[in-house]
Amino acid sequence: MSGQILLKGIRRNKKINILAIIILALTARLFFSVFFGENVLAKKQEDVLIEQKFSSIDPLKNINPENFFKENETKNICKKLNFKCQKEPKGERENFYENILAGYPMQEMTPEIAKKDKDVSAFLIAIAKKESNWGKHSPKKNGKSCYNYWGYRGSYNATDSGYSCFDSPAQAISVVGGRIEDLIKQKINTPEKMVVWKCGRSCSWDNPTAVRKWISDVNLYYHKINS
């Protein structure tokens, strides 16, 4: 009988201990939840304050846009952010062409000329020297320059004399430079062969002295530029 009472006492104590452990675990869980929850909330509030503090600072304030933006993007970026932007340094070929054409109307075309293959650029400059003295004697339409310094005759916006009147220097270089590229692909790649620019596939109809003079003058500048 006393053994049964003892056994019941042990079971009761065991249940009490288990219940105590459960209560202790729940209490601990509640404590850590409240404690760390407050820390997390405080951390989030701190992060928000930091973000608000730095969001008012221009992150590009101390950045030189020339080092971070491409040339074709810089103009708009600089305008929006009131940067003092400088142009990227010119390439060697562009500087070379600009020095040659300095003081002539054709000078403004140097950026576009420099984008072309070296042989094409040399012919563009050499032929323009012969045909118009680099733009000083070139066709006009309605009193405005046609940017046609090569005596180029085409269907686009032709003058009364049949010369193409281009809308801009860039268009002129694109069209005339494209034509020269086509001729070079056909192995017309020397001033002697490029005389077709002056008198077509056969120069038999033209003045032989004028033909030789054209070749000589173009050859002089072509080799100076393309040396």
C-alpha positions in Angstrom: 0.0 0.0 0.0 2.8 2.4 1.0 4.5 1.5 -2.3 1.5 2.6 -4.3 1.3 5.9 -2.5 5.0 6.4 -3.1 4.6 5.7 -6.8 1.7 8.1 -7.1 3.8 10.8 -5.4 6.6 10.3 -7.9 4.3 10.5 -10.9 2.7 13.7 -9.4 6.1 15.3 -8.9 7.1 14.3 -12.4 4.1 16.0 -13.9 4.7 19.1 -11.8 8.3 19.2 -13.1 7.3 18.8 -16.7 4.7 21.5 -16.3 7.3 23.7 -14.7 9.7 23.1 -17.6 7.0 24.0 -20.1 6.1 27.2 -18.3 9.8 28.1 -18.1 10.3 27.5 -21.8 7.2 29.6 -22.7 8.4 32.4 -20.4 11.9 32.3 -22.0 10.5 32.3 -25.5 8.3 35.3 -24.6 11.2 37.1 -23.1 13.5 36.7 -26.1 10.7 37.5 -28.5 10.0 40.8 -26.8 13.7 41.6 -26.3 14.9 40.9 -29.8 11.7 42.2 -31.4 12.4 45.5 -29.8 16.0 45.4 -31.0 14.9 44.5 -34.6 12.3 47.3 -34.6 14.9 49.8 -33.2 17.4 48.6 -35.9 14.8 49.2 -38.6 14.0 52.6 -37.3 17.7 53.4 -37.3 18.1 52.3 -40.9 15.1 54.4 -42.0 16.7 57.5 -40.3 20.0 56.8 -42.0 18.3 56.4 -45.4 16.4 59.6 -44.9 19.5 61.4 -43.9 21.6 60.3 -46.9 18.7 60.4 -49.5 18.9 64.2 -49.4 22.6 64.1 -50.5 23.3 64.0 -54.2 25.3 60.7 -54.6 26.9 62.1 -57.8 28.0 65.3 -56.1 31.7 64.5 -56.0 31.8 62.3 -59.1 33.4 63.6 -62.3 30.9 62.6 -65.0 33.6 62.4 -67.7 34.9 59.3 -66.0 31.5 57.6 -65.5 29.4 58.5 -68.5 29.8 57.8 -72.2 30.2 60.9 -74.5 26.8 60.5 -76.1 25.2 60.5 -72.6 27.3 63.2 -70.9 25.5 66.2 -72.4 22.1 65.3 -71.1 23.5 64.2 -67.7 25.5 67.3 -67.2 22.6 69.5 -68.2 20.2 67.8 -65.6 22.8 67.8 -62.8 24.3 71.2 -63.6 27.8 69.7 -64.1 30.5 71.6 -65.8 31.4 69.0 -68.4 34.3 69.2 -70.7 34.5 67.4 -74.0 36.7 64.3 -74.2 40.1 64.8 -75.7 40.1 64.7 -79.5 41.8 61.8 -81.2 45.1 62.3 -83.0 43.6 62.0 -86.5 40.9 64.6 -85.7 43.6 67.0 -84.3 45.7 66.4 -87.4 42.8 67.1 -89.8 41.7 70.2 -87.9 45.2 71.6 -88.1 45.3 71.1 -91.8 41.8 72.6 -92.4 42.1 75.4 -89.8 40.6 78.7 -91.1 38.7 77.0 -93.9 34.9 76.2 -94.0 35.7 72.5 -94.1 37.2 72.7 -90.6 33.9 72.0 -89.0 33.7 68.6 -90.7 36.8 67.3 -89.0 35.0 65.2 -86.3 33.0 63.4 -89.1 36.0 63.0 -91.3 38.0 61.4 -88.5 35.3 58.7 -88.1 36.0 57.4 -91.7 38.7 55.0 -92.7 42.1 56.7 -93.1 42.2 56.3 -96.9 38.6 57.7 -97.2 39.5 60.6 -95.0 42.6 61.4 -97.1 40.6 61.4 -100.4 37.8 63.6 -98.8 40.4 66.2 -97.8 42.5 66.0 -101.0 39.6 66.1 -103.5 38.0 69.0 -101.5 41.2 71.0 -101.7 41.3 70.6 -105.5 37.6 71.2 -106.1 36.7 74.0 -103.7 39.8 75.0 -101.8 38.3 73.3 -98.7 35.0 75.0 -99.1 35.9 78.6 -100.0 34.5 78.1 -103.5 31.5 75.8 -103.3 27.8 75.8 -104.5 25.1 77.5 -102.5 21.4 77.3 -102.7 19.1 80.2 -101.6 22.1 81.9 -100.2 23.0 79.0 -97.9 26.0 76.7 -98.0 25.4 73.2 -99.5 28.4 71.7 -97.7 29.4 70.3 -101.0 33.1 70.8 -101.3 33.8 68.0 -103.8 31.8 69.0 -106.8 29.5 66.0 -106.0 26.5 65.7 -108.3 23.6 63.6 -107.1 19.9 63.5 -107.1 19.5 64.9 -103.5 18.3 68.5 -103.3 20.2 69.5 -106.5 21.1 73.0 -107.3 20.4 74.5 -110.7 23.9 73.4 -111.7 23.3 69.8 -110.7 25.3 69.8 -107.5 23.9 68.1 -104.4 23.0 70.5 -101.6 23.4 68.8 -98.3 21.6 69.7 -95.1 24.6 69.4 -92.8 28.3 68.6 -92.7 27.5 65.2 -91.3 25.2 64.4 -94.2 27.8 65.6 -96.7 30.5 63.4 -95.2 28.2 60.4 -95.0 27.1 60.6 -98.7 30.4 61.7 -100.3 32.5 59.5 -98.0 30.2 56.6 -98.8 30.7 57.1 -102.5 34.5 57.2 -102.0 34.3 54.0 -100.0 32.4 52.3 -102.9 35.1 53.4 -105.4 37.9 52.1 -103.1 36.2 48.7 -102.9 36.3 48.7 -106.7 40.1 49.1 -106.5 40.0 52.8 -107.4 42.3 53.5 -104.6 45.0 55.9 -105.9 44.7 59.5 -107.1 45.5 58.4 -110.6 42.6 56.0 -110.6 40.4 58.4 -108.6 40.5 60.8 -111.5 37.1 59.2 -112.4 35.8 61.7 -109.9 36.7 64.5 -112.4 35.8 63.0 -115.7 34.1 59.6 -115.3 35.3 56.2 -116.5 36.9 57.7 -119.6 38.7 61.1 -119.5 39.3 61.1 -123.3 36.9 63.9 -123.7 38.6 66.1 -121.1 41.6 68.4 -121.5 44.7 66.2 -120.9 46.5 69.0 -119.2 43.6 69.6 -116.7 43.4 65.8 -116.1 47.1 65.6 -115.3 46.9 68.7 -113.1 43.9 67.2 -111.2 45.8 64.0 -110.5 49.0 65.9 -109.5 47.2 68.2 -107.0 45.1 65.4 -105.4 48.1 63.2 -105.2 50.1 65.9 -103.4 47.5 66.3 -100.6 46.5 62.6 -100.5 50.0 61.5 -99.7 50.7 64.3 -97.2 47.6 63.3 -95.3 47.9 59.5 -95.7 51.6 59.2 -95.2 
